[in-house]
């Protein structure tokens, strides 16, 4: 079994243990996409044990937002490095 499936199964198990449907866990795993993000949400579920689906989805959206901001930052840094290389070629 690969890392993605293991992380997905842990997330779904944590969701089900809190009394929510398996489909919620499946949908969140698909949305998050990476094992690291799924593990982060699983840790939240285990430690906080939220009592509403809204809190779980809110945390999933916060994690997705963090990942998106990180990707944007990396793209910006890469673009800036390329631009600096372009400027320095003429020197």
Buried (B, 14 or more C-beta within 10 A) or exposed (E): EEEEEEBBBBBBBBBEEBEBEEEBBBBBBEBBEBBEBBBBBBEBBEEEEBEEBEBBBEBBEEBBEEBEEEEEEEEEEEEEEEEEEEEEEEE
